Amino acid sequence: MNRRQFLQAAGAGACAFCAARALGADAPAQAPSDAKPQAVVHDAMWFERLPDKAVRCTLCPRECVVAEVERGYCGVRENRGGDYKTLVYGALCSINIDPIEKKPLYHYLPTTTALSVATAGCNMECKFCQNWRISQYRPEQVDSLVMPPENLVRVAAARGAPTMAFTYSEPVVFYEYMHDAAAIGRKEGVGSVMISNGYIRADPMRQLCKHLTAVKVDLKAFTEEFYRDQCAGRLKPVLETLEVLADVGIHTEVVVLIIPTLNDSADEIGRMAKWLLDHVGPDVPLHFSRFHPTYRINNLPPTPVATLDRARKTAMDAGLHFVYVGNVPFHEGGHTVCPGCGKEVIRRVGFRTDVSNLKDGACRACGRKIPGVWTQEQALAFTPKAPAAPKSEQAPAAARS
């Protein structure tokens, strides 16, 4: 696909900025000091009207009460005359074609690509965010391109990407755009994956799963203290999101960025693995990724590889079948191994993936099924399961500080 074809596919709102990113830029957009606002005002989907033209946002666990002309915590949703609006509907500050393994998703259409997009904004403030130049900025502070959802689907199809990935910043805050693009994509044969912190309420998540084909959740740690001090958030709602995802049956993978001294204790990793085993299941792919100093945490060293190895062993000893080491090139923990016979099923070197030992979603050596989404037909055929019976409102014991 050449530049002219991309511009035609993207529509009249396309620009050279987006063309450069969609045709090979490596990193999300950074916020230029002279950026001009390109806000796209669109009705928000999840809110309640309150007296005096105030609103309560019901999208994420913060449940912001927002007075007229004010914005919610995320900075991208605004009360206008008692109606809640999103200011980033289609206002893309980053668009790129990525290997699906970069998300990382290891059990979802390996060797394929994803058209990856983001807007400004986030509903957390992680001190170690690698994309803080877009996640911690308001929409008027970043350069952006307005692209309607149907045009995004068109670009994905034109680029031969079977998947759209909503990623880089936090897709919860551009929920409406993701929801609409994913719904259109399903009809046009393009899947959608959400790369998220999982900080979203249950009803919006269930609604979104009607259109998504996979979800990756960044589980920041397994203590409330870490979430409070390092992310300005809470652990319990993220665990509840993981329970919702398991309940509806959508393909889910979990990533934990291991940060030295902050979330790397054997006790914490063990409790996390046990909780995932009990609440999500033994087949959930779990990725332990290496931390590198960034943003507001520059006083800690990169994670020792030995620490990642110990975390992986702890999780596997707890009963999880597919545990990976990420951000470490050429590490044996990046391969998928059959839990039945121990043979290597999928081999990864960087973002190069060899699936020759995977046959019809099973280990070629012993025939054991490997859980995952291995074909586009399988991805598009997903439908959420009916909700299970309500669970106790008691907080999970593992969520203690």
C-alpha positions as CSV (number, residue, x, y, z in Angstrom):
1,M,0.0,0.0,0.0
2,N,1.5,3.3,-1.0
3,R,1.0,6.7,0.5
4,R,-1.7,7.7,-2.0
5,Q,-3.7,4.5,-1.4
6,F,-3.4,5.1,2.3
7,L,-4.7,8.6,2.1
8,Q,-7.6,7.5,0.0
9,A,-8.5,4.7,2.4
10,A,-8.2,7.0,5.4
11,G,-10.5,9.6,4.0
12,A,-10.5,13.4,3.7
13,G,-9.2,13.8,7.3
14,A,-6.0,12.0,6.6
15,C,-2.7,13.9,6.8
16,A,1.0,13.3,6.2
17,F,1.4,12.9,10.0
18,C,-0.8,9.9,10.0
19,A,0.4,8.5,6.8
20,A,3.9,8.4,8.1
21,R,2.8,6.6,11.3
22,A,0.6,4.1,9.5
23,L,3.3,3.2,7.0
24,G,6.0,2.4,9.4
25,A,6.6,4.8,12.3
26,D,8.0,2.8,15.3
27,A,6.8,4.8,18.3
28,P,3.6,6.5,19.5
29,A,3.2,10.2,18.8
30,Q,4.9,12.6,21.2
31,A,3.2,15.8,22.3
32,P,4.7,18.8,20.5
33,S,4.7,22.1,22.3
34,D,2.8,23.9,19.6
35,A,0.1,21.2,19.1
36,K,-3.3,22.5,18.2
37,P,-6.6,21.0,19.4
38,Q,-8.4,18.6,17.1
39,A,-11.1,17.6,19.6
40,V,-14.0,15.6,18.2
41,V,-17.0,16.0,20.4
42,H,-19.2,12.9,20.6
43,D,-21.8,11.7,23.0
44,A,-20.4,9.6,25.8
45,M,-22.0,6.2,26.4
46,W,-21.7,5.7,30.2
47,F,-22.9,8.4,32.5
48,E,-25.7,9.5,34.8
49,R,-27.3,13.0,34.9
50,L,-27.3,14.7,38.3
51,P,-28.9,17.9,39.7
52,D,-27.5,21.3,38.6
53,K,-26.4,19.9,35.2
54,A,-23.7,17.8,36.9
55,V,-23.0,14.2,35.6
56,R,-21.5,11.1,37.1
57,C,-19.3,9.0,34.8
58,T,-20.0,5.3,35.0
59,L,-17.4,4.1,32.6
60,C,-14.5,3.4,35.0
61,P,-14.2,2.8,38.8
62,R,-13.4,6.4,39.5
63,E,-17.0,7.4,38.8
64,C,-16.1,11.0,38.5
65,V,-18.8,13.6,39.4
66,V,-18.3,16.3,36.8
67,A,-19.7,19.8,37.1
68,E,-20.8,21.7,33.9
69,V,-17.9,22.7,31.6
70,E,-15.5,20.5,33.7
71,R,-13.7,17.3,32.7
72,G,-13.3,13.9,34.3
73,Y,-10.0,12.6,35.7
74,C,-8.9,11.3,32.3
75,G,-9.0,14.8,30.8
76,V,-10.8,13.7,27.6
77,R,-14.5,13.6,28.7
78,E,-16.3,16.9,29.4
79,N,-19.7,18.0,30.8
80,R,-21.4,20.3,28.3
81,G,-24.7,21.6,29.5
82,G,-25.4,18.4,31.5
83,D,-24.5,16.1,28.7
84,Y,-21.3,14.1,28.9
85,K,-19.1,14.2,25.8
86,T,-15.9,12.5,24.7
87,L,-13.4,14.9,23.1
88,V,-11.3,12.2,21.4
89,Y,-13.7,10.3,19.2
90,G,-11.5,9.4,16.2
91,A,-8.8,11.9,17.3
92,L,-5.9,9.6,16.8
93,C,-2.5,10.7,18.0
94,S,-0.8,7.5,17.0
95,I,-1.4,4.9,14.3
96,N,1.0,2.1,13.3
97,I,1.2,-1.4,11.9
98,D,2.6,-3.7,14.6
99,P,3.3,-7.4,14.9
100,I,0.6,-8.9,17.1
101,E,3.4,-10.3,19.2
102,K,4.3,-6.7,20.2
103,K,1.1,-6.2,22.2
104,P,2.1,-8.8,23.4
105,L,-0.4,-11.4,22.4
106,Y,1.2,-14.8,22.0
107,H,-1.9,-17.0,21.6
108,Y,-3.8,-14.8,19.2
109,L,-3.2,-15.0,15.4
110,P,0.6,-15.4,15.6
111,T,2.7,-14.0,12.7
112,T,-0.1,-11.5,11.8
113,T,-0.1,-7.7,12.2
114,A,-2.4,-5.3,13.9
115,L,-3.4,-1.7,12.9
116,S,-2.6,-0.1,16.3
117,V,-4.1,3.3,17.3
118,A,-4.4,5.6,20.3
119,T,-5.8,8.9,21.4
120,A,-4.6,11.1,24.2
121,G,-5.6,10.4,27.8
122,C,-5.6,7.7,30.5
123,N,-7.5,7.0,33.7
124,M,-4.4,6.1,35.7
125,E,-1.1,7.9,36.3
126,C,1.6,5.2,36.2
127,K,5.0,6.6,37.2
128,F,6.6,4.0,34.8
129,C,4.5,4.7,31.8
130,Q,6.5,4.3,28.6
131,N,3.9,6.2,26.5
132,W,3.4,9.1,29.0
133,R,3.8,11.7,26.2
134,I,0.3,10.7,25.0
135,S,-1.3,9.0,28.0
136,Q,-0.6,11.9,30.4
137,Y,-1.6,14.7,28.0
138,R,-5.0,16.2,27.2
139,P,-6.2,16.0,23.6
140,E,-5.5,19.7,22.9
141,Q,-1.9,19.1,23.8
142,V,-1.1,16.4,21.2
143,D,-1.0,16.5,17.4
144,S,-3.8,14.3,16.1
145,L,-5.7,13.1,13.1
146,V,-9.4,12.8,12.9
147,M,-10.4,9.4,11.4
148,P,-13.9,8.0,11.6
149,P,-14.2,4.4,12.7
150,E,-15.4,3.1,9.3
151,N,-12.2,4.6,7.8
152,L,-10.0,2.9,10.4
153,V,-11.6,-0.4,9.4
154,R,-10.9,0.4,5.7
155,V,-7.3,1.1,6.4
156,A,-6.8,-2.1,8.3
157,A,-8.3,-4.1,5.5
158,A,-6.3,-2.2,2.9
159,R,-3.1,-3.0,4.8
160,G,-3.9,-6.6,5.1
161,A,-4.1,-6.4,8.9
162,P,-6.7,-8.9,10.3
163,T,-6.8,-7.0,13.6
164,M,-7.2,-3.5,14.9
165,A,-5.5,-2.9,18.3
166,F,-6.6,-0.2,20.6
167,T,-3.4,0.4,22.6
168,Y,-0.5,2.7,23.5
169,S,-2.4,5.1,25.9
170,E,-5.6,3.7,27.5
171,P,-8.5,2.6,25.3
172,V,-11.0,2.8,28.2
173,V,-10.9,6.6,27.8
174,F,-11.7,6.4,24.1
175,Y,-14.3,3.7,24.7
176,E,-16.9,5.0,22.2
177,Y,-14.6,5.1,19.3
178,M,-13.2,1.6,20.1
179,H,-16.7,0.3,20.6
180,D,-17.9,1.6,17.2
181,A,-14.8,0.6,15.3
182,A,-14.9,-2.9,16.7
183,A,-18.5,-3.3,15.8
184,I,-17.9,-2.2,12.2
185,G,-14.8,-4.3,12.0
186,R,-16.7,-7.4,12.9
187,K,-19.1,-6.9,10.0
188,E,-16.1,-6.3,7.6
189,G,-14.1,-9.3,8.8
190,V,-11.6,-7.3,10.9
191,G,-11.1,-8.3,14.6
192,S,-10.3,-5.9,17.5
193,V,-8.1,-6.3,20.5
194,M,-8.1,-4.1,23.6
195,I,-4.7,-3.5,25.2
196,S,-5.7,-2.1,28.6
197,N,-5.0,-1.5,32.3
198,G,-8.3,-3.1,33.0
199,Y,-9.6,-0.1,34.9
200,I,-13.2,-0.3,33.7
201,R,-16.6,-1.1,35.3
202,A,-18.2,-4.5,34.6
203,D,-21.2,-3.3,32.5
204,P,-19.1,-1.3,29.9
205,M,-16.6,-4.2,29.7
206,R,-19.4,-6.8,29.0
207,Q,-20.9,-4.5,26.4
208,L,-17.5,-4.1,24.7
209,C,-16.9,-7.8,24.6
210,K,-19.8,-8.2,22.2
211,H,-17.5,-6.6,19.6
212,L,-13.9,-7.4,20.7
213,T,-12.0,-10.6,19.7
214,A,-9.3,-10.5,22.5
215,V,-8.1,-8.5,25.5
216,K,-4.7,-8.0,27.0
217,V,-4.7,-6.7,30.6
218,D,-1.7,-5.0,32.2
219,L,-1.8,-6.2,35.8
220,K,0.5,-3.6,37.4
221,A,1.1,-5.5,40.6
222,F,-0.8,-7.5,43.2
223,T,-1.0,-5.1,46.1
224,E,-3.3,-2.1,46.7
225,E,-0.3,-0.2,48.0
226,F,1.4,-0.4,44.6
227,Y,-1.7,0.7,42.7
228,R,-2.2,3.6,45.1
229,D,1.4,4.9,45.2
230,Q,2.6,4.1,41.6
231,C,-0.6,4.3,39.5
232,A,-3.1,6.4,41.4
233,G,-5.6,3.6,41.1
234,R,-6.9,0.4,42.8
235,L,-6.2,-3.3,42.3
236,K,-9.6,-4.6,43.1
237,P,-11.4,-3.2,40.0
238,V,-8.7,-4.7,37.8
239,L,-9.2,-8.1,39.3
240,E,-13.0,-7.7,38.8
241,T,-12.3,-7.0,35.1
242,L,-10.3,-10.2,34.8
243,E,-13.2,-12.1,36.3
244,V,-15.6,-10.5,33.9
245,L,-13.3,-11.5,30.9
246,A,-13.1,-15.0,32.2
247,D,-16.9,-15.1,32.7
248,V,-17.7,-14.0,29.1
249,G,-15.0,-16.3,27.7
250,I,-13.1,-13.9,25.6
251,H,-9.4,-14.7,24.9
252,T,-7.4,-12.8,27.5
253,E,-3.7,-12.5,28.2
254,V,-2.1,-10.8,31.2
255,V,1.2,-8.8,31.3
256,V,3.0,-7.9,34.5
257,L,5.9,-5.4,34.3
258,I,8.3,-6.5,37.0
259,I,9.9,-3.5,38.7
260,P,12.8,-4.1,41.1
261,T,11.9,-3.7,44.8
262,L,8.3,-2.6,44.0
263,N,6.4,-5.6,42.8
264,D,9.0,-8.4,42.5
265,S,8.7,-10.3,45.7
266,A,8.3,-14.1,45.6
267,D,5.3,-13.8,47.9
268,E,3.5,-11.3,45.7
269,I,4.2,-13.3,42.5
270,G,3.0,-16.4,44.2
271,R,-0.3,-14.9,45.3
272,M,-0.9,-13.3,41.9
273,A,-0.3,-16.7,40.2
274,K,-2.6,-18.5,42.6
275,W,-5.3,-15.9,42.1
276,L,-5.1,-16.1,38.3
277,L,-5.2,-19.9,38.5
278,D,-8.3,-19.8,40.6
279,H,-10.2,-17.0,38.9
280,V,-9.1,-17.0,35.2
281,G,-7.7,-20.5,34.8
282,P,-4.5,-22.4,34.2
283,D,-4.4,-21.7,30.5
284,V,-4.3,-17.9,30.7
285,P,-1.0,-16.7,29.0
286,L,1.0,-14.7,31.6
287,H,3.9,-12.4,30.5
288,F,6.5,-11.1,32.9
289,S,8.1,-8.2,31.2
290,R,11.4,-6.5,32.0
291,F,11.3,-2.9,33.3
292,H,13.6,-0.2,32.0
293,P,13.9,3.2,33.7
294,T,11.5,5.7,32.2
295,Y,9.2,8.7,33.0
296,R,9.2,9.2,36.8
297,I,11.0,6.1,37.8
298,N,14.6,6.6,36.8
299,N,16.3,5.6,40.0
300,L,15.9,1.9,39.6
301,P,17.9,-0.4,37.4
302,P,16.4,-2.6,34.6
303,T,14.9,-5.8,36.0
304,P,17.5,-8.6,36.4
305,V,16.8,-11.5,34.1
306,A,17.2,-13.8,37.0
307,T,14.2,-12.0,38.7
308,L,12.1,-12.7,35.7
309,D,13.2,-16.3,35.6
310,R,12.2,-16.7,39.3
311,A,8.8,-15.1,38.6
312,R,8.2,-17.5,35.7
313,K,9.1,-20.5,37.7
314,T,6.9,-19.4,40.6
315,A,3.9,-19.0,38.3
316,M,4.5,-22.3,36.6
317,D,4.9,-24.1,39.9
318,A,1.6,-22.6,41.0
319,G,-0.1,-24.4,38.0
320,L,-0.1,-21.9,35.2
321,H,0.7,-23.5,31.8
322,F,1.8,-20.6,29.7
323,V,4.2,-18.2,31.4
324,Y,6.5,-16.0,29.4
325,V,9.5,-13.7,29.8
326,G,9.2,-10.4,27.8
327,N,11.5,-7.6,26.8
328,V,14.5,-10.0,26.9
329,P,15.7,-10.9,23.4
330,F,16.4,-14.6,22.6
331,H,15.2,-15.7,26.0
332,E,13.8,-19.3,26.1
333,G,10.9,-18.0,28.1
334,G,9.6,-16.4,24.9
335,H,8.6,-19.7,23.4
336,T,5.3,-21.6,23.7
337,V,5.8,-25.1,25.1
338,C,3.2,-27.8,25.1
339,P,2.2,-28.6,28.7
340,G,1.5,-32.2,27.6
341,C,4.8,-33.4,26.0
342,G,7.1,-30.5,26.7
343,K,7.9,-29.9,23.0
344,E,8.3,-26.4,21.7
345,V,5.1,-25.5,19.7
346,I,5.8,-21.8,18.8
347,R,9.2,-20.3,18.6
348,R,9.8,-16.6,18.9
349,V,13.0,-14.6,18.2
350,G,12.2,-10.9,18.6
351,F,9.0,-10.5,16.6
352,R,9.8,-13.3,14.3
353,T,7.5,-16.2,15.0
354,D,7.7,-19.9,13.8
355,V,4.4,-21.8,14.1
356,S,5.5,-24.9,12.2
357,N,5.0,-27.1,15.2
358,L,1.4,-25.9,15.7
359,K,-1.1,-27.8,13.7
360,D,-4.8,-26.9,13.7
361,G,-4.4,-25.3,17.1
362,A,-2.7,-28.3,18.6
363,C,0.8,-29.6,19.4
364,R,2.1,-31.3,16.3
365,A,4.1,-33.8,18.4
366,C,1.4,-35.1,20.8
367,G,-1.9,-33.6,19.5
368,R,-2.7,-31.7,22.7
369,K,-4.8,-28.6,22.1
370,I,-3.1,-25.3,22.8
371,P,-5.6,-22.7,24.0
372,G,-5.8,-19.6,21.9
373,V,-7.2,-18.0,18.8
374,W,-5.4,-19.4,15.8
375,T,-7.5,-18.4,12.8
376,Q,-9.4,-15.3,11.8
377,E,-12.6,-17.3,11.5
378,Q,-12.2,-18.4,15.1
379,A,-11.6,-14.8,16.2
380,L,-14.7,-13.5,14.4
381,A,-16.9,-16.3,15.6
382,F,-16.5,-15.4,19.3
383,T,-19.7,-14.5,21.2
384,P,-19.7,-13.7,24.9
385,K,-21.1,-16.3,27.2
386,A,-24.2,-15.4,29.3
387,P,-23.3,-13.8,32.7
388,A,-22.7,-16.2,35.6
389,A,-24.5,-16.0,38.8
390,P,-23.5,-12.9,40.9
391,K,-20.5,-13.4,43.1
392,S,-20.0,-12.2,46.6
393,E,-19.2,-8.5,47.0
394,Q,-16.4,-9.3,49.4
395,A,-13.0,-8.1,48.2
396,P,-10.6,-10.8,47.1
397,A,-8.2,-11.7,50.0
398,A,-5.3,-11.4,47.5
399,A,-6.0,-7.8,47.0
400,R,-4.6,-6.7,50.4
401,S,-1.7,-4.4,50.6
